Amino acid sequence: MSPLASAGKNAQRAPSAAPQSGTRRNGKNAADFWHSTGECGKTVSAPIANRLTGDLEWWMISSNMEDDSGSLNQRIAQRVRELRREQNCSLQDLAERSGVSRSMISLIERAESSPTAVVLEKLAAGLNVTLASFFERPVLSSQRRDHPVSRRNEQPEWRDPASGYRRRNVSPAGVQQPLQITEVHFPPGARVAFENGLRDRPVYQQVWMLDGVIDITVGTERHRLCEGDCLAMQLDAATMFHNPTEETARYAVVIAADHLRRRP
């Protein structure tokens, strides 16, 4: 039986589950939803038309981000260098704390390497900060350091060179609050594993699914999150993110931590 015929049969059997031909749901034709569903009723395979649309959207976003990749690498380099010096931490000290080689840290600080999310998380743990700290825009002298509003066009975006996942710092830079919000677009089939080294104080994280499906394994427990679901965790165990579908997953990450003290 063809996919479209199968969709029609299911629509007759359960009209409430699929709109009639020619109607749209979430901006897509009913035929877009012909594939079988997994947990949460989310599709585990996407139609070609949707994938092409997603590819075009991704190309447009990726092109803009590539134009800014050099400045992002420079910002990461500056932030790693600043945080290390604030703590009177040598390259060797940071290498021992983070498990990242001294030579790699040196390359990152000179903006001669595009570090992956996994490497940056190791450095963040070694410096006792959050991953989002590396992407913060510098606060200009003409700006209030405690300005409470973060405009959309001011929010830095970064793409992980290994997995292709995109993250955007949503929270205002420079505001001294224990919360940080990040929006993530996680590509189909992508997988990222974080070691989550211990910090001096607990760091708590909640993942709120906005679109799609994501599997999150914390330690030995796997959680499948679908649209609207929210998972709370503490960053003290190995964590793996995996998108098992052929559609981009989008979620918000909210991190809460007391002001992490600087290590001597």
C-alpha positions as CSV (number, residue, x, y, z in Angstrom):
1,M,0.0,0.0,0.0
2,S,1.4,3.4,-0.9
3,P,2.1,5.9,2.0
4,L,-0.6,8.3,0.8
5,A,-3.2,5.5,0.6
6,S,-2.2,4.4,4.1
7,A,-2.7,7.9,5.4
8,G,-6.2,8.0,3.8
9,K,-7.1,4.7,5.4
10,N,-6.0,5.9,8.8
11,A,-7.9,9.2,8.4
12,Q,-11.2,7.3,7.7
13,R,-10.6,5.0,10.7
14,A,-9.8,7.9,13.1
15,P,-10.9,11.3,11.7
16,S,-9.8,13.1,14.8
17,A,-6.2,11.9,14.4
18,A,-5.6,13.3,10.9
19,P,-7.2,16.2,9.0
20,Q,-9.1,15.6,5.7
21,S,-7.2,15.9,2.4
22,G,-6.4,19.5,1.6
23,T,-6.5,20.8,5.2
24,R,-3.4,21.7,7.1
25,R,-2.0,20.9,10.5
26,N,0.9,23.1,11.9
27,G,1.2,24.5,8.4
28,K,1.6,21.1,6.6
29,N,-0.7,19.0,4.5
30,A,-2.2,15.9,6.1
31,A,-0.1,13.7,3.7
32,D,3.0,15.1,5.5
33,F,2.1,12.8,8.5
34,W,1.9,9.4,6.8
35,H,4.8,7.7,8.5
36,S,4.5,5.5,11.5
37,T,4.8,7.1,15.0
38,G,6.9,6.2,18.0
39,E,6.7,7.2,21.6
40,C,4.7,10.5,22.2
41,G,3.1,10.0,18.8
42,K,5.9,11.9,17.1
43,T,7.0,10.8,13.6
44,V,10.2,8.9,13.4
45,S,10.6,9.5,9.7
46,A,9.8,12.7,7.8
47,P,8.6,13.2,4.2
48,I,11.0,14.3,1.5
49,A,9.3,17.6,1.1
50,N,9.6,18.5,4.7
51,R,13.3,17.5,4.8
52,L,13.9,19.7,1.7
53,T,12.2,22.6,3.4
54,G,14.2,22.0,6.5
55,D,17.5,21.7,4.5
56,L,16.7,25.1,2.9
57,E,16.0,26.7,6.2
58,W,19.1,25.2,7.7
59,W,21.2,26.4,4.8
60,M,20.0,30.0,5.2
61,I,20.7,30.0,9.0
62,S,24.0,28.2,8.6
63,S,25.2,30.6,5.9
64,N,24.6,33.6,8.2
65,M,26.4,31.8,11.1
66,E,29.4,30.9,9.0
67,D,29.9,34.6,8.2
68,D,30.2,35.1,12.0
69,S,32.2,32.0,12.8
70,G,35.5,33.8,13.0
71,S,34.2,36.4,15.5
72,L,32.6,33.6,17.5
73,N,35.9,31.8,17.7
74,Q,37.6,35.0,18.7
75,R,35.0,35.5,21.5
76,I,35.4,32.0,22.8
77,A,39.2,32.5,22.7
78,Q,38.9,35.7,24.7
79,R,36.5,34.3,27.2
80,V,38.6,31.2,27.9
81,R,41.7,33.3,28.3
82,E,40.0,35.8,30.6
83,L,38.4,33.2,32.8
84,R,41.7,31.3,33.1
85,R,43.6,34.5,34.1
86,E,41.0,35.6,36.5
87,Q,41.6,32.4,38.4
88,N,45.4,32.6,38.1
89,C,45.2,29.3,36.3
90,S,48.1,28.3,34.0
91,L,47.6,26.3,30.8
92,Q,48.9,23.3,32.6
93,D,46.5,23.7,35.6
94,L,43.5,24.0,33.3
95,A,44.6,21.0,31.3
96,E,44.8,18.9,34.5
97,R,41.4,20.1,35.7
98,S,39.5,19.7,32.4
99,G,41.2,16.8,30.7
100,V,41.8,18.9,27.6
101,S,45.4,18.9,26.4
102,R,47.5,22.0,27.0
103,S,48.2,22.3,23.3
104,M,44.5,22.2,22.4
105,I,43.8,24.9,25.0
106,S,46.5,27.1,23.6
107,L,45.0,26.7,20.1
108,I,41.6,27.6,21.4
109,E,42.9,30.7,23.1
110,R,44.6,31.9,19.9
111,A,41.3,31.2,17.9
112,E,43.2,28.7,15.8
113,S,40.8,25.9,16.6
114,S,37.0,25.5,16.4
115,P,36.3,23.6,19.7
116,T,33.4,21.2,19.9
117,A,30.6,21.4,22.5
118,V,32.2,18.4,24.3
119,V,35.6,20.1,24.6
120,L,34.0,23.4,25.7
121,E,32.0,21.7,28.4
122,K,35.2,20.1,29.7
123,L,36.8,23.5,29.9
124,A,33.7,25.0,31.5
125,A,33.9,22.4,34.3
126,G,37.6,23.0,34.7
127,L,37.0,26.8,35.0
128,N,34.0,26.3,37.2
129,V,31.5,28.1,34.9
130,T,28.7,27.1,32.6
131,L,29.0,26.4,28.9
132,A,27.0,29.5,28.1
133,S,29.6,31.7,29.7
134,F,31.9,31.2,26.7
135,F,29.4,32.8,24.2
136,E,28.5,35.9,26.1
137,R,28.8,39.1,24.2
138,P,31.1,41.7,25.9
139,V,29.1,44.5,27.6
140,L,30.1,47.8,25.9
141,S,31.0,50.8,28.0
142,S,27.9,52.6,26.7
143,Q,25.6,49.9,28.0
144,R,24.4,49.2,31.5
145,R,26.0,46.1,32.8
146,D,22.8,45.1,34.5
147,H,20.5,45.9,31.5
148,P,17.5,43.5,31.9
149,V,16.5,43.1,28.2
150,S,18.2,40.8,25.7
151,R,17.1,41.7,22.2
152,R,16.8,38.9,19.7
153,N,19.4,40.3,17.3
154,E,21.9,40.6,20.2
155,Q,21.7,37.0,21.3
156,P,24.8,35.1,20.2
157,E,24.4,31.9,18.3
158,W,26.9,29.1,17.9
159,R,27.1,25.9,15.9
160,D,28.8,22.8,17.2
161,P,31.3,21.8,14.5
162,A,31.0,18.1,15.4
163,S,27.2,17.5,15.6
164,G,25.8,20.5,13.9
165,Y,23.6,21.4,16.8
166,R,22.9,25.2,17.3
167,R,22.6,27.0,20.6
168,R,21.6,30.6,21.2
169,N,22.2,32.4,24.5
170,V,18.8,34.0,25.3
171,S,19.5,35.5,28.7
172,P,20.8,39.1,29.0
173,A,24.6,39.3,29.3
174,G,26.1,40.8,32.4
175,V,23.0,40.4,34.6
176,Q,24.1,38.8,37.9
177,Q,21.3,36.2,38.3
178,P,21.6,32.5,39.0
179,L,19.6,31.6,35.8
180,Q,20.7,31.2,32.2
181,I,18.4,30.3,29.3
182,T,19.6,28.8,26.0
183,E,17.6,27.7,23.0
184,V,18.9,24.7,21.1
185,H,18.2,23.3,17.6
186,F,19.3,19.7,17.5
187,P,19.7,18.1,14.0
188,P,18.1,14.8,12.9
189,G,20.1,11.8,14.0
190,A,22.7,13.9,15.9
191,R,24.3,12.7,19.1
192,V,26.4,14.5,21.7
193,A,27.8,13.0,24.9
194,F,28.9,15.3,27.8
195,E,31.1,14.1,30.7
196,N,29.9,16.9,33.0
197,G,32.8,17.2,35.3
198,L,32.0,18.3,38.9
199,R,32.0,22.0,39.8
200,D,32.5,23.5,43.2
201,R,28.8,24.1,43.6
202,P,25.8,22.2,42.2
203,V,24.5,23.2,38.7
204,Y,20.9,22.4,37.9
205,Q,19.5,22.1,34.4
206,Q,16.0,21.7,33.0
207,V,15.3,20.8,29.4
208,W,11.9,21.9,28.0
209,M,10.9,20.5,24.6
210,L,9.5,23.0,22.2
211,D,9.4,20.9,19.0
212,G,10.2,17.4,18.1
213,V,11.7,14.5,20.1
214,I,15.0,14.1,22.0
215,D,16.4,11.2,24.0
216,I,18.5,12.3,27.0
217,T,20.5,9.7,28.9
218,V,21.6,10.9,32.4
219,G,24.0,8.3,33.9
220,T,22.2,5.0,33.0
221,E,18.7,6.4,32.7
222,R,17.2,7.3,29.3
223,H,14.4,9.8,29.0
224,R,12.4,10.4,25.8
225,L,11.1,14.0,25.7
226,C,8.4,15.1,23.3
227,E,6.8,18.5,22.7
228,G,5.9,20.1,26.0
229,D,7.8,17.7,28.2
230,C,10.4,18.9,30.7
231,L,13.3,17.1,32.3
232,A,15.1,18.3,35.5
233,M,18.7,17.1,36.2
234,Q,21.9,18.0,38.0
235,L,25.1,18.3,36.0
236,D,27.0,15.8,38.0
237,A,26.8,12.7,35.7
238,A,27.6,11.8,32.1
239,T,24.8,13.0,29.8
240,M,24.0,12.1,26.2
241,F,21.6,13.9,23.9
242,H,20.3,12.1,20.8
243,N,17.7,13.0,18.2
244,P,16.3,9.6,17.0
245,T,14.0,11.2,14.4
246,E,14.5,12.8,10.9
247,E,13.2,16.1,12.1
248,T,15.1,18.9,13.9
249,A,14.4,19.0,17.7
250,R,14.1,22.3,19.4
251,Y,14.3,22.8,23.1
252,A,15.1,25.4,25.8
253,V,17.7,24.8,28.4
254,V,17.4,26.6,31.8
255,I,20.5,26.4,34.0
256,A,20.4,27.5,37.7
257,A,23.4,27.8,39.9
258,D,24.7,29.9,42.8
259,H,27.4,32.2,41.6
260,L,30.1,29.7,41.1
261,R,33.2,30.8,43.1
262,R,36.5,31.2,41.4
263,R,39.0,28.5,42.2
264,P,42.3,29.8,43.6
